[in-house]
């Protein structure tokens, strides 16, 4: 395994883990001291961290180039093995 393939396959998983754990820690800090941050700003930061983490998790498929196909079929379905959007 080359260094480039290691980065392209494992970096999204690392980013997902770090971003989602940052969101969890951020919510814990907010819960302990609500005076330091408004709820609207908390929601924006929290959802941004979770959204970026979710996007990073999408790119941790067997091949990062398959992520657009998964995103296109995210809200689709299948009937009898035929996929539709």
mmCIF file as gemmi writes it, N, C-alpha and C atoms, coordinates in Angstrom:
data_model
loop_
_atom_site.group_PDB
_atom_site.id
_atom_site.type_symbol
_atom_site.label_atom_id
_atom_site.label_alt_id
_atom_site.label_comp_id
_atom_site.label_asym_id
_atom_site.label_entity_id
_atom_site.label_seq_id
_atom_site.pdbx_PDB_ins_code
_atom_site.Cartn_x
_atom_site.Cartn_y
_atom_site.Cartn_z
_atom_site.occupancy
_atom_site.B_iso_or_equiv
_atom_site.pdbx_formal_charge
_atom_site.auth_seq_id
_atom_site.auth_asym_id
_atom_site.pdbx_PDB_model_num
ATOM 1 N N . UNK Axp A 1 ? 0.854 -1.176 0 1 0 ? 1 A 1
ATOM 2 C CA . UNK Axp A 1 ? 0 0 0 1 0 ? 1 A 1
ATOM 3 C C . UNK Axp A 1 ? 0.898 1.236 0 1 0 ? 1 A 1
ATOM 4 N N . UNK Axp A 2 ? 0.666 2.11 -0.944 1 0 ? 2 A 1
ATOM 5 C CA . UNK Axp A 2 ? 1.467 3.33 -1.029 1 0 ? 2 A 1
ATOM 6 C C . UNK Axp A 2 ? 0.915 4.394 -0.084 1 0 ? 2 A 1
ATOM 7 N N . UNK Axp A 3 ? 1.717 5.418 0.127 1 0 ? 3 A 1
ATOM 8 C CA . UNK Axp A 3 ? 1.315 6.5 1.019 1 0 ? 3 A 1
ATOM 9 C C . UNK Axp A 3 ? 0.094 7.235 0.486 1 0 ? 3 A 1
ATOM 10 N N . UNK Axp A 4 ? 0.037 7.45 -0.825 1 0 ? 4 A 1
ATOM 11 C CA . UNK Axp A 4 ? -1.108 8.148 -1.423 1 0 ? 4 A 1
ATOM 12 C C . UNK Axp A 4 ? -2.387 7.329 -1.266 1 0 ? 4 A 1
ATOM 13 N N . UNK Axp A 5 ? -2.312 6.028 -1.498 1 0 ? 5 A 1
ATOM 14 C CA . UNK Axp A 5 ? -3.516 5.211 -1.347 1 0 ? 5 A 1
ATOM 15 C C . UNK Axp A 5 ? -3.938 5.138 0.119 1 0 ? 5 A 1
ATOM 16 N N . UNK Axp A 6 ? -2.974 5.16 1.024 1 0 ? 6 A 1
ATOM 17 C CA . UNK Axp A 6 ? -3.303 5.181 2.447 1 0 ? 6 A 1
ATOM 18 C C . UNK Axp A 6 ? -4.057 6.465 2.802 1 0 ? 6 A 1
ATOM 19 N N . UNK Axp A 7 ? -3.603 7.598 2.28 1 0 ? 7 A 1
ATOM 20 C CA . UNK Axp A 7 ? -4.267 8.879 2.538 1 0 ? 7 A 1
ATOM 21 C C . UNK Axp A 7 ? -5.671 8.895 1.951 1 0 ? 7 A 1
ATOM 22 N N . UNK Axp A 8 ? -5.821 8.466 0.715 1 0 ? 8 A 1
ATOM 23 C CA . UNK Axp A 8 ? -7.136 8.536 0.074 1 0 ? 8 A 1
ATOM 24 C C . UNK Axp A 8 ? -8.13 7.561 0.685 1 0 ? 8 A 1
ATOM 25 N N . UNK Axp A 9 ? -7.662 6.48 1.288 1 0 ? 9 A 1
ATOM 26 C CA . UNK Axp A 9 ? -8.595 5.517 1.858 1 0 ? 9 A 1
ATOM 27 C C . UNK Axp A 9 ? -8.853 5.732 3.35 1 0 ? 9 A 1
ATOM 28 N N . UNK Axp A 10 ? -7.898 6.236 4.083 1 0 ? 10 A 1
ATOM 29 C CA . UNK Axp A 10 ? -8.058 6.352 5.526 1 0 ? 10 A 1
ATOM 30 C C . UNK Axp A 10 ? -8.326 7.774 6.02 1 0 ? 10 A 1
ATOM 31 N N . UNK Axp A 11 ? -7.922 8.775 5.272 1 0 ? 11 A 1
ATOM 32 C CA . UNK Axp A 11 ? -8.124 10.158 5.705 1 0 ? 11 A 1
ATOM 33 C C . UNK Axp A 11 ? -9.601 10.505 5.907 1 0 ? 11 A 1
ATOM 34 N N . UNK Axp A 12 ? -10.516 10.107 5.026 1 0 ? 12 A 1
ATOM 35 C CA . UNK Axp A 12 ? -11.928 10.419 5.284 1 0 ? 12 A 1
ATOM 36 C C . UNK Axp A 12 ? -12.444 9.82 6.591 1 0 ? 12 A 1
ATOM 37 N N . UNK Axp A 13 ? -11.987 8.627 6.948 1 0 ? 13 A 1
ATOM 38 C CA . UNK Axp A 13 ? -12.421 8.027 8.204 1 0 ? 13 A 1
ATOM 39 C C . UNK Axp A 13 ? -11.885 8.805 9.398 1 0 ? 13 A 1
ATOM 40 N N . UNK Axp A 14 ? -10.647 9.261 9.297 1 0 ? 14 A 1
ATOM 41 C CA . UNK Axp A 14 ? -10.065 10.071 10.366 1 0 ? 14 A 1
ATOM 42 C C . UNK Axp A 14 ? -10.813 11.392 10.495 1 0 ? 14 A 1
ATOM 43 N N . UNK Axp A 15 ? -11.102 12.04 9.365 1 0 ? 15 A 1
ATOM 44 C CA . UNK Axp A 15 ? -11.853 13.302 9.392 1 0 ? 15 A 1
ATOM 45 C C . UNK Axp A 15 ? -13.246 13.103 9.979 1 0 ? 15 A 1
ATOM 46 N N . UNK Axp A 16 ? -13.914 12.029 9.596 1 0 ? 16 A 1
ATOM 47 C CA . UNK Axp A 16 ? -15.236 11.74 10.135 1 0 ? 16 A 1
ATOM 48 C C . UNK Axp A 16 ? -15.176 11.597 11.652 1 0 ? 16 A 1
ATOM 49 N N . UNK Axp A 17 ? -14.223 10.814 12.121 1 0 ? 17 A 1
ATOM 50 C CA . UNK Axp A 17 ? -14.109 10.575 13.557 1 0 ? 17 A 1
ATOM 51 C C . UNK Axp A 17 ? -13.82 11.862 14.314 1 0 ? 17 A 1
ATOM 52 N N . UNK Axp A 18 ? -12.876 12.648 13.817 1 0 ? 18 A 1
ATOM 53 C CA . UNK Axp A 18 ? -12.496 13.883 14.503 1 0 ? 18 A 1
ATOM 54 C C . UNK Axp A 18 ? -13.639 14.895 14.492 1 0 ? 18 A 1
ATOM 55 N N . UNK Axp A 19 ? -14.301 15.073 13.354 1 0 ? 19 A 1
ATOM 56 C CA . UNK Axp A 19 ? -15.37 16.066 13.26 1 0 ? 19 A 1
ATOM 57 C C . UNK Axp A 19 ? -16.581 15.7 14.115 1 0 ? 19 A 1
ATOM 58 N N . UNK Axp A 20 ? -16.975 14.451 14.099 1 0 ? 20 A 1
ATOM 59 C CA . UNK Axp A 20 ? -18.146 14.064 14.882 1 0 ? 20 A 1
ATOM 60 C C . UNK Axp A 20 ? -17.828 14.099 16.379 1 0 ? 20 A 1
ATOM 61 N N . UNK Axp A 21 ? -16.629 13.699 16.755 1 0 ? 21 A 1
ATOM 62 C CA . UNK Axp A 21 ? -16.259 13.79 18.171 1 0 ? 21 A 1
ATOM 63 C C . UNK Axp A 21 ? -16.122 15.246 18.61 1 0 ? 21 A 1
ATOM 64 N N . UNK Axp A 22 ? -15.694 16.118 17.707 1 0 ? 22 A 1
ATOM 65 C CA . UNK Axp A 22 ? -15.65 17.547 18.027 1 0 ? 22 A 1
ATOM 66 C C . UNK Axp A 22 ? -17.063 18.082 18.252 1 0 ? 22 A 1
ATOM 67 N N . UNK Axp A 23 ? -18.021 17.616 17.453 1 0 ? 23 A 1
ATOM 68 C CA . UNK Axp A 23 ? -19.411 18.036 17.633 1 0 ? 23 A 1
ATOM 69 C C . UNK Axp A 23 ? -19.954 17.55 18.975 1 0 ? 23 A 1
ATOM 70 N N . UNK Axp A 24 ? -19.61 16.334 19.352 1 0 ? 24 A 1
ATOM 71 C CA . UNK Axp A 24 ? -20.066 15.803 20.643 1 0 ? 24 A 1
ATOM 72 C C . UNK Axp A 24 ? -19.451 16.608 21.784 1 0 ? 24 A 1
ATOM 73 N N . UNK Axp A 25 ? -18.157 16.873 21.701 1 0 ? 25 A 1
ATOM 74 C CA . UNK Axp A 25 ? -17.503 17.671 22.736 1 0 ? 25 A 1
ATOM 75 C C . UNK Axp A 25 ? -18.042 19.084 22.795 1 0 ? 25 A 1
ATOM 76 N N . UNK Axp A 26 ? -18.336 19.652 21.632 1 0 ? 26 A 1
ATOM 77 C CA . UNK Axp A 26 ? -18.892 21 21.565 1 0 ? 26 A 1
ATOM 78 C C . UNK Axp A 26 ? -20.261 21.058 22.231 1 0 ? 26 A 1
ATOM 79 N N . UNK Axp A 27 ? -21.079 20.029 22.014 1 0 ? 27 A 1
ATOM 80 C CA . UNK Axp A 27 ? -22.401 20.01 22.648 1 0 ? 27 A 1
ATOM 81 C C . UNK Axp A 27 ? -22.283 19.826 24.162 1 0 ? 27 A 1
ATOM 82 N N . UNK Axp A 28 ? -21.28 19.076 24.6 1 0 ? 28 A 1
ATOM 83 C CA . UNK Axp A 28 ? -21.063 18.909 26.038 1 0 ? 28 A 1
ATOM 84 C C . UNK Axp A 28 ? -20.656 20.233 26.684 1 0 ? 28 A 1
ATOM 85 N N . UNK Axp A 29 ? -19.766 20.959 26.041 1 0 ? 29 A 1
ATOM 86 C CA . UNK Axp A 29 ? -19.345 22.261 26.566 1 0 ? 29 A 1
ATOM 87 C C . UNK Axp A 29 ? -20.528 23.224 26.587 1 0 ? 29 A 1
ATOM 88 N N . UNK Axp A 30 ? -21.347 23.194 25.538 1 0 ? 30 A 1
ATOM 89 C CA . UNK Axp A 30 ? -22.522 24.068 25.486 1 0 ? 30 A 1
ATOM 90 C C . UNK Axp A 30 ? -23.511 23.711 26.594 1 0 ? 30 A 1
ATOM 91 N N . UNK Axp A 31 ? -23.681 22.42 26.851 1 0 ? 31 A 1
ATOM 92 C CA . UNK Axp A 31 ? -24.625 21.998 27.893 1 0 ? 31 A 1
ATOM 93 C C . UNK Axp A 31 ? -24.163 22.438 29.277 1 0 ? 31 A 1
ATOM 94 N N . UNK Axp A 32 ? -22.86 22.488 29.495 1 0 ? 32 A 1
ATOM 95 C CA . UNK Axp A 32 ? -22.345 22.879 30.802 1 0 ? 32 A 1
ATOM 96 C C . UNK Axp A 32 ? -22.39 24.385 31.034 1 0 ? 32 A 1
ATOM 97 N N . UNK Axp A 33 ? -22.252 25.181 29.968 1 0 ? 33 A 1
ATOM 98 C CA . UNK Axp A 33 ? -22.244 26.64 30.111 1 0 ? 33 A 1
ATOM 99 C C . UNK Axp A 33 ? -22.965 27.27 28.925 1 0 ? 33 A 1
ATOM 100 N N . UNK Axp A 34 ? -24.272 27.402 29.016 1 0 ? 34 A 1
ATOM 101 C CA . UNK Axp A 34 ? -25.077 27.945 27.922 1 0 ? 34 A 1
ATOM 102 C C . UNK Axp A 34 ? -24.927 29.453 27.779 1 0 ? 34 A 1
ATOM 103 N N . UNK Axp A 35 ? -24.378 30.115 28.777 1 0 ? 35 A 1
ATOM 104 C CA . UNK Axp A 35 ? -24.26 31.574 28.709 1 0 ? 35 A 1
ATOM 105 C C . UNK Axp A 35 ? -23.199 32.023 27.705 1 0 ? 35 A 1
ATOM 106 N N . UNK Axp A 36 ? -22.241 31.155 27.393 1 0 ? 36 A 1
ATOM 107 C CA . UNK Axp A 36 ? -21.123 31.57 26.555 1 0 ? 36 A 1
ATOM 108 C C . UNK Axp A 36 ? -21.464 31.615 25.065 1 0 ? 36 A 1
ATOM 109 N N . UNK Axp A 37 ? -22.571 31.009 24.657 1 0 ? 37 A 1
ATOM 110 C CA . UNK Axp A 37 ? -22.888 30.922 23.232 1 0 ? 37 A 1
ATOM 111 C C . UNK Axp A 37 ? -24.401 30.922 23.052 1 0 ? 37 A 1
ATOM 112 N N . UNK Axp A 38 ? -24.884 31.663 22.053 1 0 ? 38 A 1
ATOM 113 C CA . UNK Axp A 38 ? -26.323 31.671 21.793 1 0 ? 38 A 1
ATOM 114 C C . UNK Axp A 38 ? -26.733 30.348 21.141 1 0 ? 38 A 1
ATOM 115 N N . UNK Axp A 39 ? -28 29.997 21.281 1 0 ? 39 A 1
ATOM 116 C CA . UNK Axp A 39 ? -28.463 28.722 20.736 1 0 ? 39 A 1
ATOM 117 C C . UNK Axp A 39 ? -28.415 28.693 19.213 1 0 ? 39 A 1
ATOM 118 N N . UNK Axp A 40 ? -28.634 29.845 18.573 1 0 ? 40 A 1
ATOM 119 C CA . UNK Axp A 40 ? -28.563 29.89 17.117 1 0 ? 40 A 1
ATOM 120 C C . UNK Axp A 40 ? -27.159 29.644 16.603 1 0 ? 40 A 1
ATOM 121 N N . UNK Axp A 41 ? -26.194 30.253 17.247 1 0 ? 41 A 1
ATOM 122 C CA . UNK Axp A 41 ? -24.802 30.049 16.834 1 0 ? 41 A 1
ATOM 123 C C . UNK Axp A 41 ? -24.352 28.621 17.153 1 0 ? 41 A 1
ATOM 124 N N . UNK Axp A 42 ? -24.785 28.098 18.288 1 0 ? 42 A 1
ATOM 125 C CA . UNK Axp A 42 ? -24.461 26.712 18.63 1 0 ? 42 A 1
ATOM 126 C C . UNK Axp A 42 ? -24.994 25.775 17.542 1 0 ? 42 A 1
ATOM 127 N N . UNK Axp A 43 ? -26.243 25.981 17.131 1 0 ? 43 A 1
ATOM 128 C CA . UNK Axp A 43 ? -26.845 25.11 16.128 1 0 ? 43 A 1
ATOM 129 C C . UNK Axp A 43 ? -26.072 25.164 14.813 1 0 ? 43 A 1
ATOM 130 N N . UNK Axp A 44 ? -25.648 26.35 14.401 1 0 ? 44 A 1
ATOM 131 C CA . UNK Axp A 44 ? -24.891 26.479 13.153 1 0 ? 44 A 1
ATOM 132 C C . UNK Axp A 44 ? -23.564 25.739 13.22 1 0 ? 44 A 1
ATOM 133 N N . UNK Axp A 45 ? -22.839 25.92 14.307 1 0 ? 45 A 1
ATOM 134 C CA . UNK Axp A 45 ? -21.533 25.26 14.446 1 0 ? 45 A 1
ATOM 135 C C . UNK Axp A 45 ? -21.707 23.746 14.574 1 0 ? 45 A 1
ATOM 136 N N . UNK Axp A 46 ? -22.657 23.332 15.399 1 0 ? 46 A 1
ATOM 137 C CA . UNK Axp A 46 ? -22.892 21.904 15.62 1 0 ? 46 A 1
ATOM 138 C C . UNK Axp A 46 ? -23.296 21.2 14.327 1 0 ? 46 A 1
ATOM 139 N N . UNK Axp A 47 ? -24.256 21.762 13.618 1 0 ? 47 A 1
ATOM 140 C CA . UNK Axp A 47 ? -24.707 21.139 12.374 1 0 ? 47 A 1
ATOM 141 C C . UNK Axp A 47 ? -23.624 21.174 11.304 1 0 ? 47 A 1
ATOM 142 N N . UNK Axp A 48 ? -22.789 22.2 11.304 1 0 ? 48 A 1
ATOM 143 C CA . UNK Axp A 48 ? -21.673 22.238 10.363 1 0 ? 48 A 1
ATOM 144 C C . UNK Axp A 48 ? -20.684 21.114 10.641 1 0 ? 48 A 1
ATOM 145 N N . UNK Axp A 49 ? -20.352 20.914 11.906 1 0 ? 49 A 1
ATOM 146 C CA . UNK Axp A 49 ? -19.424 19.831 12.263 1 0 ? 49 A 1
ATOM 147 C C . UNK Axp A 49 ? -20 18.461 11.921 1 0 ? 49 A 1
ATOM 148 N N . UNK Axp A 50 ? -21.262 18.249 12.248 1 0 ? 50 A 1
ATOM 149 C CA . UNK Axp A 50 ? -21.892 16.961 11.957 1 0 ? 50 A 1
ATOM 150 C C . UNK Axp A 50 ? -22.038 16.766 10.442 1 0 ? 50 A 1
ATOM 151 N N . UNK Axp A 51 ? -22.414 17.816 9.733 1 0 ? 51 A 1
ATOM 152 C CA . UNK Axp A 51 ? -22.548 17.712 8.279 1 0 ? 51 A 1
ATOM 153 C C . UNK Axp A 51 ? -21.231 17.412 7.589 1 0 ? 51 A 1
ATOM 154 N N . UNK Axp A 52 ? -20.168 18.082 7.999 1 0 ? 52 A 1
ATOM 155 C CA . UNK Axp A 52 ? -18.856 17.799 7.417 1 0 ? 52 A 1
ATOM 156 C C . UNK Axp A 52 ? -18.39 16.392 7.768 1 0 ? 52 A 1
ATOM 157 N N . UNK Axp A 53 ? -18.697 15.962 8.982 1 0 ? 53 A 1
ATOM 158 C CA . UNK Axp A 53 ? -18.359 14.593 9.365 1 0 ? 53 A 1
ATOM 159 C C . UNK Axp A 53 ? -19.119 13.564 8.546 1 0 ? 53 A 1
ATOM 160 N N . UNK Axp A 54 ? -20.392 13.818 8.316 1 0 ? 54 A 1
ATOM 161 C CA . UNK Axp A 54 ? -21.196 12.902 7.495 1 0 ? 54 A 1
ATOM 162 C C . UNK Axp A 54 ? -20.704 12.878 6.057 1 0 ? 54 A 1
ATOM 163 N N . UNK Axp A 55 ? -20.334 14.034 5.536 1 0 ? 55 A 1
ATOM 164 C CA . UNK Axp A 55 ? -19.795 14.09 4.179 1 0 ? 55 A 1
ATOM 165 C C . UNK Axp A 55 ? -18.472 13.33 4.092 1 0 ? 55 A 1
ATOM 166 N N . UNK Axp A 56 ? -17.64 13.454 5.106 1 0 ? 56 A 1
ATOM 167 C CA . UNK Axp A 56 ? -16.379 12.708 5.118 1 0 ? 56 A 1
ATOM 168 C C . UNK Axp A 56 ? -16.633 11.209 5.192 1 0 ? 56 A 1
ATOM 169 N N . UNK Axp A 57 ? -17.677 10.804 5.918 1 0 ? 57 A 1
ATOM 170 C CA . UNK Axp A 57 ? -17.955 9.373 6.017 1 0 ? 57 A 1
ATOM 171 C C . UNK Axp A 57 ? -18.42 8.803 4.678 1 0 ? 57 A 1
ATOM 172 N N . UNK Axp A 58 ? -19.084 9.617 3.871 1 0 ? 58 A 1
ATOM 173 C CA . UNK Axp A 58 ? -19.515 9.169 2.549 1 0 ? 58 A 1
ATOM 174 C C . UNK Axp A 58 ? -18.307 8.845 1.678 1 0 ? 58 A 1
ATOM 175 N N . UNK Axp A 59 ? -17.235 9.609 1.83 1 0 ? 59 A 1
ATOM 176 C CA . UNK Axp A 59 ? -16.058 9.395 1.004 1 0 ? 59 A 1
ATOM 177 C C . UNK Axp A 59 ? -15.176 8.259 1.513 1 0 ? 59 A 1
ATOM 178 N N . UNK Axp A 60 ? -15.584 7.585 2.586 1 0 ? 60 A 1
ATOM 179 C CA . UNK Axp A 60 ? -14.829 6.435 3.071 1 0 ? 60 A 1
ATOM 180 C C . UNK Axp A 60 ? -15.47 5.145 2.565 1 0 ? 60 A 1
ATOM 181 N N . UNK Axp A 61 ? -15.788 5.123 1.291 1 0 ? 61 A 1
ATOM 182 C CA . UNK Axp A 61 ? -16.285 3.91 0.665 1 0 ? 61 A 1
ATOM 183 C C . UNK Axp A 61 ? -15.084 3.132 0.145 1 0 ? 61 A 1
ATOM 184 N N . UNK Axp A 62 ? -15.314 2.014 -0.486 1 0 ? 62 A 1
ATOM 185 C CA . UNK Axp A 62 ? -14.192 1.22 -0.984 1 0 ? 62 A 1
ATOM 186 C C . UNK Axp A 62 ? -13.352 2.011 -1.976 1 0 ? 62 A 1
ATOM 187 N N . UNK Axp A 63 ? -13.982 2.905 -2.709 1 0 ? 63 A 1
ATOM 188 C CA . UNK Axp A 63 ? -13.276 3.76 -3.655 1 0 ? 63 A 1
ATOM 189 C C . UNK Axp A 63 ? -13.875 5.16 -3.515 1 0 ? 63 A 1
ATOM 190 N N . UNK Axp A 64 ? -13.079 6.183 -3.198 1 0 ? 64 A 1
ATOM 191 C CA . UNK Axp A 64 ? -13.643 7.517 -3.02 1 0 ? 64 A 1
ATOM 192 C C . UNK Axp A 64 ? -14.372 8.055 -4.247 1 0 ? 64 A 1
ATOM 193 N N . UNK Axp A 65 ? -14.065 7.512 -5.414 1 0 ? 65 A 1
ATOM 194 C CA . UNK Axp A 65 ? -14.745 7.961 -6.63 1 0 ? 65 A 1
ATOM 195 C C . UNK Axp A 65 ? -16.18 7.442 -6.709 1 0 ? 65 A 1
ATOM 196 N N . UNK Axp A 66 ? -16.551 6.496 -5.841 1 0 ? 66 A 1
ATOM 197 C CA . UNK Axp A 66 ? -17.921 5.982 -5.824 1 0 ? 66 A 1
ATOM 198 C C . UNK Axp A 66 ? -18.866 6.851 -5.009 1 0 ? 66 A 1
ATOM 199 N N . UNK Axp A 67 ? -18.343 7.828 -4.293 1 0 ? 67 A 1
ATOM 200 C CA . UNK Axp A 67 ? -19.174 8.678 -3.435 1 0 ? 67 A 1
ATOM 201 C C . UNK Axp A 67 ? -20.274 9.41 -4.21 1 0 ? 67 A 1
ATOM 202 N N . UNK Axp A 68 ? -19.988 9.995 -5.387 1 0 ? 68 A 1
ATOM 203 C CA . UNK Axp A 68 ? -21.087 10.67 -6.105 1 0 ? 68 A 1
ATOM 204 C C . UNK Axp A 68 ? -22.232 9.72 -6.468 1 0 ? 68 A 1
ATOM 205 N N . UNK Axp A 69 ? -21.924 8.476 -6.8 1 0 ? 69 A 1
ATOM 206 C CA . UNK Axp A 69 ? -22.978 7.522 -7.126 1 0 ? 69 A 1
ATOM 207 C C . UNK Axp A 69 ? -23.852 7.236 -5.908 1 0 ? 69 A 1
ATOM 208 N N . UNK Axp A 70 ? -23.223 7.117 -4.743 1 0 ? 70 A 1
ATOM 209 C CA . UNK Axp A 70 ? -23.981 6.872 -3.52 1 0 ? 70 A 1
ATOM 210 C C . UNK Axp A 70 ? -24.855 8.079 -3.185 1 0 ? 70 A 1
ATOM 211 N N . UNK Axp A 71 ? -24.303 9.285 -3.364 1 0 ? 71 A 1
ATOM 212 C CA . UNK Axp A 71 ? -25.091 10.488 -3.08 1 0 ? 71 A 1
ATOM 213 C C . UNK Axp A 71 ? -26.286 10.614 -4.021 1 0 ? 71 A 1
ATOM 214 N N . UNK Axp A 72 ? -26.102 10.249 -5.281 1 0 ? 72 A 1
ATOM 215 C CA . UNK Axp A 72 ? -27.206 10.33 -6.235 1 0 ? 72 A 1
ATOM 216 C C . UNK Axp A 72 ? -28.309 9.322 -5.913 1 0 ? 72 A 1
ATOM 217 N N . UNK Axp A 73 ? -27.95 8.194 -5.353 1 0 ? 73 A 1
ATOM 218 C CA . UNK Axp A 73 ? -28.931 7.163 -5.026 1 0 ? 73 A 1
ATOM 219 C C . UNK Axp A 73 ? -29.393 7.21 -3.577 1 0 ? 73 A 1
ATOM 220 N N . UNK Axp A 74 ? -28.99 8.225 -2.842 1 0 ? 74 A 1
ATOM 221 C CA . UNK Axp A 74 ? -29.295 8.305 -1.419 1 0 ? 74 A 1
ATOM 222 C C . UNK Axp A 74 ? -30.795 8.315 -1.156 1 0 ? 74 A 1
ATOM 223 N N . UNK Axp A 75 ? -31.552 9.074 -1.927 1 0 ? 75 A 1
ATOM 224 C CA . UNK Axp A 75 ? -32.986 9.184 -1.709 1 0 ? 75 A 1
ATOM 225 C C . UNK Axp A 75 ? -33.779 8.389 -2.739 1 0 ? 75 A 1
ATOM 226 N N . UNK Axp A 76 ? -33.1 7.529 -3.445 1 0 ? 76 A 1
ATOM 227 C CA . UNK Axp A 76 ? -33.782 6.684 -4.421 1 0 ? 76 A 1
ATOM 228 C C . UNK Axp A 76 ? -34.233 5.384 -3.791 1 0 ? 76 A 1
ATOM 229 N N . UNK Axp A 77 ? -34.591 4.467 -4.615 1 0 ? 77 A 1
ATOM 230 C CA . UNK Axp A 77 ? -35.026 3.171 -4.116 1 0 ? 77 A 1
ATOM 231 C C . UNK Axp A 77 ? -34.856 2.128 -5.204 1 0 ? 77 A 1
ATOM 232 N N . UNK Axp A 78 ? -35.38 0.966 -4.975 1 0 ? 78 A 1
ATOM 233 C CA . UNK Axp A 78 ? -35.303 -0.077 -5.991 1 0 ? 78 A 1
ATOM 234 C C . UNK Axp A 78 ? -36.572 -0.929 -5.934 1 0 ? 78 A 1
ATOM 235 N N . UNK Axp A 79 ? -36.966 -1.351 -7.106 1 0 ? 79 A 1
ATOM 236 C CA . UNK Axp A 79 ? -38.102 -2.268 -7.242 1 0 ? 79 A 1
ATOM 237 C C . UNK Axp A 79 ? -37.641 -3.4 -8.139 1 0 ? 79 A 1
ATOM 238 N N . UNK Axp A 80 ? -37.624 -4.596 -7.62 1 0 ? 80 A 1
ATOM 239 C CA . UNK Axp A 80 ? -37.21 -5.739 -8.411 1 0 ? 80 A 1
ATOM 240 C C . UNK Axp A 80 ? -35.771 -5.649 -8.874 1 0 ? 80 A 1
ATOM 241 N N . UNK Axp A 81 ? -34.917 -5.022 -8.103 1 0 ? 81 A 1
ATOM 242 C CA . UNK Axp A 81 ? -33.505 -4.91 -8.472 1 0 ? 81 A 1
ATOM 243 C C . UNK Axp A 81 ? -33.196 -3.728 -9.363 1 0 ? 81 A 1
ATOM 244 N N . UNK Axp A 82 ? -34.214 -2.992 -9.827 1 0 ? 82 A 1
ATOM 245 C CA . UNK Axp A 82 ? -33.995 -1.815 -10.656 1 0 ? 82 A 1
ATOM 246 C C . UNK Axp A 82 ? -34.004 -0.567 -9.791 1 0 ? 82 A 1
ATOM 247 N N . UNK Axp A 83 ? -32.939 0.211 -9.872 1 0 ? 83 A 1
ATOM 248 C CA . UNK Axp A 83 ? -32.83 1.43 -9.064 1 0 ? 83 A 1
ATOM 249 C C . UNK Axp A 83 ? -33.512 2.607 -9.759 1 0 ? 83 A 1
ATOM 250 N N . UNK Axp A 84 ? -34.128 3.455 -8.981 1 0 ? 84 A 1
ATOM 251 C CA . UNK Axp A 84 ? -34.704 4.689 -9.496 1 0 ? 84 A 1
ATOM 252 C C . UNK Axp A 84 ? -34.406 5.807 -8.533 1 0 ? 84 A 1
ATOM 253 N N . UNK Axp A 85 ? -34.433 7.049 -9.041 1 0 ? 85 A 1
ATOM 254 C CA . UNK Axp A 85 ? -34.142 8.221 -8.218 1 0 ? 85 A 1
ATOM 255 C C . UNK Axp A 85 ? -35.42 8.949 -7.911 1 0 ? 85 A 1
